Amino acid sequence: MTTNKIAKLYERYIVPTYSHLPLALVKGKGVKVWDVEQREYLDFFSSWGVSNLGHCHPAVVNALKDQAKKLLHIPNNYYGLLQAKLAREISESSFGGKVFFCNSGAEANEAAIKFARKYGKGKRREIISMYKSFHGRTLATLTLTGQEKYHFGYEPLPSGFKYAPFNDIKATKEAINEKTIAIILELIQGEGGVNIADEDYINELRQICDKRDILLIFDEVQTGIGRTGRLFCYQHYGIKPDVLLLAKGLGGGVPIGAMVVKKEIADVFSPHSHASTFGGNPLVCKVGLAVFKAIKKEKLLRNAAEMGDYLKEKLEKLKKKYVFIKEIRGRGLMWGVELTIEGTGIVQNCLDKGLLINCTQDKILRLMPPLVIKKKDIDKGVGILDGVLQAEKEKI
């Protein structure tokens, strides 16, 4: 089977909800992947941060093998040992909250929307999110997402959502009214262009929410589980959210999502308030526990911080070399390279040379290599990017 033949199968049998690069991956190990024609690539994107531990990490593979022989699924009206253990791990690693398990980031955001409205007791139901945010593809989370391009064609959208400019505390204050029940944001906007929340802005948001009994919700679907050099990105800011949303890296490649809420308010949800059939089943929870164990055992938070600094240094050198690089921004192993030219062709050219990266907002290259990356991998990957940018420079 070739990439072209697989593409034809997609054309015939798959609903066309994605645009595709001409790549059919069949194998992965660590920071490398191979396509169906056995070409090798460095993965500097990690599937939007899903493959935080790299591809087929032994801890993940062994957890899957072990649990698959024992028990794959149980309904959530029975107790699950592994679900309880993973909830404890998440709680004790964050702010001591209680956990609701689901299957994805969108579902975690959906749970947070319902939780906030239940907390508002029917009197307060408006949620403020940020422009350039991204929170999911369901109808409610799509509306929560502050980008009009995702709204087009799905009107009428659900009511009860408002938007404010990211990092603009004045505008956020002005958006608050007597109906406001929650403020939600990503501490680093991924799809929005790798935009980082200012520390003063976050601390003032915390104070406002405390004063007005508004829930502060952090969507860490992409930044959580070590991506920024801390287990959770909010830990860089010295404050705690009321609600924390996780997915992607939590499962090391298998689908899992989670909403973590402060213990003091967790009982807002009671039996039958919300549910997820597959949420927190034994298989994914076994893997989630393995992810936490691997991060600790292999000191991957320290590696993410150190390699993040090294990657930043290499990218800053590229910025000095190429005038069409406008800005480098990021934290840990989540970086954006903002260009003054279109970035999609650069992504394709990098792929042709054996490097997988992403482009968002048309002109921002996004690099999110796995937490296990080493200096030699960064040297090789940035070297490929340098060559592609040099070729681009020669065209101008």
C-alpha positions in Angstrom: 0.0 0.0 0.0 1.3 3.5 -0.9 0.5 6.9 0.4 -1.4 7.7 -2.8 -3.5 4.5 -2.5 -4.4 5.3 1.1 -5.4 8.8 0.1 -7.7 7.3 -2.5 -9.3 5.2 0.2 -9.9 8.3 2.3 -11.4 10.0 -0.7 -13.8 7.2 -1.1 -14.7 6.2 2.5 -13.8 9.0 4.9 -15.9 12.1 5.6 -13.6 15.0 4.5 -13.4 16.9 7.8 -9.6 17.3 7.7 -7.1 18.7 5.2 -4.2 16.2 4.8 -0.6 16.5 4.1 0.7 13.8 1.8 1.9 11.5 4.6 0.7 8.1 5.8 2.4 7.2 9.1 2.7 3.5 10.1 5.3 3.3 12.9 6.8 5.5 15.6 9.4 5.3 18.3 10.5 8.2 20.5 10.8 11.4 18.5 10.8 9.5 15.1 8.1 8.2 12.9 8.1 6.3 9.6 5.6 6.4 6.7 4.2 3.6 4.7 7.1 3.9 2.2 9.5 3.6 5.2 10.7 7.2 5.1 11.9 8.5 8.4 10.8 11.8 10.0 11.6 13.8 13.2 8.3 14.6 14.9 8.4 18.2 16.3 4.6 18.4 16.6 3.6 15.3 18.7 0.1 15.2 17.4 -0.9 18.5 18.9 0.8 17.4 22.1 -0.9 14.0 22.4 2.4 12.1 22.1 4.1 13.9 25.0 6.2 10.9 25.9 7.1 10.4 22.3 5.8 7.5 20.1 5.3 4.1 21.7 7.0 4.9 24.9 7.7 1.6 26.7 5.7 2.6 29.8 2.6 3.2 27.6 3.1 0.1 25.5 3.6 -2.1 28.6 0.6 -0.6 30.4 -1.6 -1.3 27.3 -0.4 -4.9 27.0 -0.8 -5.6 30.7 -4.3 -4.1 31.0 -5.6 -5.5 27.7 -5.1 -9.0 29.2 -7.1 -8.2 32.3 -10.0 -5.8 31.8 -10.8 -3.3 29.1 -14.0 -1.6 30.2 -16.4 -1.4 33.0 -19.5 0.9 33.4 -19.2 3.9 35.6 -21.9 2.7 38.0 -19.3 0.3 39.4 -16.1 1.3 41.1 -12.9 1.3 39.1 -9.6 0.8 41.0 -7.5 2.3 38.3 -9.8 5.3 37.8 -9.6 6.0 41.5 -5.8 5.8 41.5 -5.5 8.1 38.5 -7.9 10.6 40.0 -5.7 10.6 43.2 -2.6 11.1 41.1 -4.1 14.0 39.3 -5.5 15.6 42.4 -2.4 15.3 44.5 -0.2 16.6 41.6 -2.4 19.6 41.1 -4.6 21.5 43.7 -6.3 18.7 45.6 -9.5 18.7 43.5 -11.9 16.0 42.4 -11.9 14.6 38.9 -14.4 13.8 36.2 -13.1 11.6 33.4 -14.1 11.8 29.7 -12.5 11.0 26.4 -11.2 14.3 24.9 -10.4 17.9 25.4 -13.7 19.0 23.8 -15.6 16.7 26.3 -13.6 18.2 29.2 -14.6 21.7 28.1 -18.3 20.5 27.7 -18.2 19.2 31.2 -16.8 22.6 32.4 -19.6 24.5 30.6 -22.3 22.3 32.3 -20.5 22.5 35.7 -20.4 26.3 35.5 -24.0 26.6 34.6 -25.0 24.3 37.4 -22.9 26.3 39.8 -24.8 29.4 38.7 -28.1 27.8 39.8 -29.9 29.1 36.7 -29.3 32.8 37.7 -25.8 33.2 36.3 -25.0 31.4 33.1 -22.7 33.5 30.9 -19.1 32.3 30.3 -16.4 34.6 29.1 -13.7 33.2 26.9 -10.9 34.8 24.9 -10.5 35.9 21.3 -8.1 33.5 19.4 -8.9 30.7 21.9 -9.7 27.1 21.0 -11.8 24.8 23.2 -13.2 22.1 20.9 -15.4 21.2 18.0 -18.8 20.3 19.6 -21.4 23.0 19.1 -21.0 24.4 22.6 -17.2 24.3 22.7 -17.0 25.6 19.2 -19.1 28.6 20.4 -16.8 28.9 23.4 -13.9 29.2 21.0 -13.3 32.9 20.2 -12.6 32.5 16.5 -15.4 33.3 14.1 -13.9 31.1 11.3 -15.0 28.1 13.4 -18.5 29.4 13.9 -19.4 29.9 10.2 -22.1 27.6 8.9 -23.2 26.4 12.4 -25.6 29.2 13.3 -27.6 29.7 15.4 -25.0 29.2 18.0 -25.9 28.5 21.7 -26.3 31.6 23.8 -24.5 32.4 27.0 -21.0 33.0 25.7 -19.0 36.3 25.5 -15.5 37.1 24.4 -12.7 39.4 25.6 -9.3 40.1 24.1 -6.5 37.9 25.5 -4.3 39.6 28.1 -6.6 42.6 28.3 -7.8 42.9 31.9 -9.7 46.1 31.3 -11.8 44.5 28.5 -12.3 41.4 30.6 -13.7 43.5 33.5 -16.0 45.3 31.1 -17.4 42.0 29.8 -18.4 40.9 33.3 -21.9 41.5 34.4 -24.4 40.1 36.9 -24.9 37.0 34.7 -21.2 36.0 34.5 -20.5 32.7 36.1 -17.1 31.7 34.6 -14.0 32.9 32.8 -12.1 30.4 30.8 -8.8 30.7 29.0 -5.7 28.8 27.8 -2.5 30.0 29.5 -0.8 29.5 26.2 -3.2 29.8 23.2 -2.1 27.0 20.9 -4.3 27.3 17.8 -4.5 31.0 18.4 -0.8 31.4 17.7 1.2 30.4 20.8 0.2 33.5 22.7 1.3 33.5 26.4 -0.8 34.8 29.3 0.9 37.6 31.2 1.5 36.9 34.9 -0.1 40.2 36.1 -3.2 39.5 33.9 -3.7 36.0 35.4 -3.2 37.2 39.0 -5.7 40.0 38.5 -8.2 37.6 37.0 -7.8 35.4 40.1 -8.6 38.3 42.3 -11.6 39.4 40.3 -13.0 35.9 40.3 -12.5 35.5 44.0 -14.2 38.8 44.7 -17.2 38.1 42.5 -17.6 34.4 43.0 -16.8 33.6 39.3 -15.2 30.3 38.4 -11.7 30.6 36.9 -11.2 27.8 34.4 -7.9 26.9 32.8 -8.0 24.9 29.6 -4.7 22.9 29.8 -5.7 20.4 27.2 -2.5 21.3 25.3 -0.3 22.8 27.9 -0.8 20.2 30.7 1.2 17.1 31.6 4.7 18.6 31.3 4.5 20.5 28.0 5.7 23.8 29.5 8.4 22.3 31.9 6.0 22.2 34.8 3.4 19.4 35.2 0.7 22.1 34.7 1.2 25.5 33.1 -0.7 27.3 35.9 2.1 26.3 38.3 4.3 29.0 36.6 1.9 31.7 37.8 1.7 31.0 41.6 -2.1 30.8 41.6 -4.7 27.9 41.3 -7.8 27.6 39.1 -11.2 26.6 40.3 -11.5 24.2 37.3 -8.6 22.6 35.3 -9.2 20.8 32.0 -6.8 18.1 30.7 -6.6 15.6 27.8 -4.0 15.0 25.0 -0.7 14.2 26.9 -2.6 12.6 29.8 -3.1 9.5 27.7 0.2 9.1 26.0 -1.6 8.3 22.8 -4.9 6.9 24.0 -8.1 9.0 24.2 -8.7 10.4 27.7 -9.9 13.8 29.1 -10.4 15.1 32.6 -12.1 18.0 34.4 -10.6 18.7 37.8 -12.6 20.9 40.2 -12.0 22.3 43.7 -13.2 19.9 46.4 -15.2 22.7 48.0 -17.5 23.0 44.9 -17.2 19.4 43.4 -20.6 18.4 44.8 -22.3 20.9 42.4 -22.4 17.8 40.2 -24.4 15.0 41.7 -25.4 11.5 40.3 -27.0 11.9 36.8 -25.7 15.5 36.4 -23.2 14.4 33.8 -21.7 11.2 32.4 -19.4 9.7 29.8 -19.7 6.0 28.8 -16.1 5.4 28.1 -14.7 8.0 30.5 -12.0 6.7 32.8 -12.1 3.1 31.7 -9.4 0.7 33.0 -7.4 0.7 29.8 -6.9 4.5 29.6 -6.5 5.0 33.3 -3.7 2.3 33.4 -1.9 4.3 30.7 -2.5 7.6 32.5 -0.9 6.2 35.6 2.1 5.0 33.5 2.4 8.5 32.0 2.8 10.1 35.4 5.2 7.4 36.5 7.4 7.9 33.4 7.5 11.7 33.8 8.7 11.3 37.4 11.1 8.4 36.8 12.8 9.9 33.7 12.8 13.5 35.1 11.0 14.7 32.0 9.8 18.0 33.5 13.4 19.0 34.0 14.2 17.8 30.5 11.3 19.8 29.0 12.6 22.9 30.7 16.2 22.4 29.7 15.5 21.3 26.2 12.9 24.1 25.9 15.6 26.7 26.7 18.0 25.0 24.2 15.3 25.1 21.5 14.6 28.7 22.2 18.2 29.6 21.9 18.4 27.8 18.5 15.2 29.5 17.3 16.5 32.9 18.3 19.5 32.4 16.2 17.2 31.7 13.2 15.4 35.0 14.0 18.6 36.9 13.7 19.4 35.2 10.4 16.0 35.6 8.6 14.3 39.0 8.4 10.9 37.4 7.8 10.9 35.9 11.3 8.9 38.4 13.3 8.9 36.9 16.8 9.8 33.7 18.7 7.6 33.0 21.7 6.8 30.0 23.9 7.6 28.1 27.1 9.1 24.7 27.8 8.6 22.6 24.6 5.8 24.7 23.1 7.1 27.3 20.6 5.7 29.6 18.0 7.7 31.1 15.2 5.8 34.1 13.8 6.6 34.9 10.2 5.8 37.9 8.0 5.2 35.4 5.1 2.9 32.4 4.7 3.9 29.3 6.6 2.1 26.5 5.0 4.6 26.0 2.2 7.4 25.9 4.8 5.6 23.1 6.7 5.4 21.1 3.4 9.0 21.7 2.6 10.0 20.6 6.1 8.0 17.5 5.7 9.8 16.8 2.4 13.1 17.1 4.3 12.0 14.8 7.1 10.7 17.2 9.8 7.1 17.4 11.0 5.9 20.8 12.3 2.6 22.7 12.1 1.4 26.1 10.9 -1.4 28.0 12.7 -3.0 31.3 12.0 -1.4 31.2 8.5 1.9 32.6 9.5 2.9 31.0 12.8 5.0 27.8 12.8 4.3 25.7 15.8 6.9 23.4 17.3 5.9 21.0 20.1 8.5 18.1 20.2 8.0 15.3 22.8 9.3 15.7 26.4 11.9 13.0 25.7 13.7 15.0 23.1 17.5 15.4 23.2 19.9 18.1 22.1 21.0 16.0 19.0 17.3 15.8 17.9 16.9 19.6 18.3 20.1 20.2 16.4 18.9 18.0 13.5 15.4 19.4 13.5 16.4 23.1 13.6 19.0 22.3 11.0 16.3 21.1 8.6 14.2 24.1 9.4 17.2 26.4 8.8 17.7 24.8 5.4 14.1 25.3 4.4 14.1 28.9 5.6 17.3 29.5 3.6 15.7 28.3 0.5 12.7 30.5 1.2 15.0 33.5 1.6 16.6 32.9 -1.8 13.1 33.1 -3.4 12.4 36.5 -2.0 
